[in-house]
């Protein structure tokens, strides 16, 4: 069965690029428009991997990660930040919140897939 991935970003173009890249590689993708939508969809489904942006309306990426890590289903599911934020301070906040890894936008589709295969196969 195909691995399922949730991608959370308030930018429609980024969601489409991530979604297209992952679907082309055979993954099943669900899109969410912000952190709150992402949390709702995560609670309603079961995902093998979650991508989240940091700066979004209603709930930012770090808050989303903390909320997901509090749910038994998502204690150990890989969560990758895909964001324009690249400062060391932000990365350490991400790690503290429970992020598995970090990718900076704009992303390279080949690199994105390489990271996905590394964390979920």
C-alpha positions in Angstrom: 0.0 0.0 0.0 1.2 3.5 -0.8 2.6 5.5 2.1 0.4 8.5 3.1 1.8 12.0 3.5 0.1 15.1 4.9 1.5 18.4 3.5 0.5 21.6 5.5 1.2 25.0 3.9 -0.8 28.2 3.4 0.7 28.6 0.0 -1.4 26.8 -2.7 1.6 26.8 -5.1 3.9 25.1 -2.6 1.3 22.6 -1.7 0.8 21.8 -5.4 4.5 21.4 -6.0 5.0 19.2 -3.0 1.9 17.2 -3.8 2.9 16.7 -7.4 6.4 15.7 -6.6 5.2 13.1 -4.0 2.4 11.7 -6.1 4.7 11.2 -9.1 6.9 9.1 -6.8 3.9 7.0 -5.8 2.9 8.4 -2.5 -0.7 9.3 -1.4 -0.9 13.0 -0.4 -3.4 15.0 1.6 -3.1 18.8 1.6 -4.0 21.1 4.5 -4.2 24.9 4.2 -2.9 25.9 7.7 -1.8 24.4 11.0 -5.3 24.0 12.4 -6.5 22.3 9.2 -3.4 20.1 9.3 -4.2 19.1 12.9 -7.8 18.3 12.1 -6.8 16.2 9.1 -4.1 14.4 11.1 -6.6 13.6 13.8 -9.1 12.3 11.2 -6.5 10.1 9.3 -3.3 8.2 9.8 -0.2 9.5 8.0 3.3 8.0 7.6 4.9 11.5 7.2 3.9 15.1 7.7 5.4 18.2 6.0 4.6 21.5 7.6 5.5 25.2 6.9 6.3 27.4 9.8 4.5 30.7 9.1 0.8 30.1 8.6 -2.5 31.6 9.8 -4.5 30.1 12.6 -1.6 27.9 13.8 2.1 28.0 13.0 4.3 25.0 12.2 5.9 24.7 15.7 2.6 24.8 17.4 1.3 22.1 15.0 4.3 19.9 15.7 3.8 20.2 19.5 0.1 19.4 19.2 0.9 16.4 17.0 3.6 15.1 19.3 1.0 15.1 22.1 -1.2 12.7 20.2 -0.3 9.0 20.7 -0.7 8.3 17.0 2.0 10.9 16.0 4.5 10.5 18.8 7.0 8.8 16.4 5.8 9.8 12.9 8.4 11.8 11.0 7.5 15.5 10.8 9.6 17.6 8.4 9.6 21.4 8.4 9.5 22.9 4.8 10.0 26.6 5.3 11.8 29.7 4.2 13.1 30.0 7.8 16.6 28.8 8.0 18.1 30.3 11.1 19.8 28.1 13.6 17.6 29.5 16.3 14.5 28.5 14.4 15.9 25.0 13.7 16.7 24.4 17.3 13.1 25.5 18.2 11.9 23.0 15.6 14.0 20.2 17.1 12.7 21.1 20.6 9.1 21.0 19.3 9.7 17.5 17.9 10.6 18.1 14.2 12.4 15.2 12.6 14.1 17.4 9.9 14.2 20.6 8.0 14.0 21.6 4.3 14.4 25.1 3.1 12.1 26.6 0.4 12.4 26.8 -2.5 13.0 23.1 -2.5 14.6 20.8 -5.0 12.1 18.0 -5.9 14.9 15.4 -6.1 16.2 16.4 -2.7 12.7 16.4 -1.2 12.2 12.8 -2.5 15.6 11.8 -1.2 14.7 13.0 2.3 11.3 11.3 2.2 12.8 8.0 1.1 15.3 8.3 4.0 12.6 8.8 6.6 9.8 6.5 5.4 11.2 4.5 2.5 
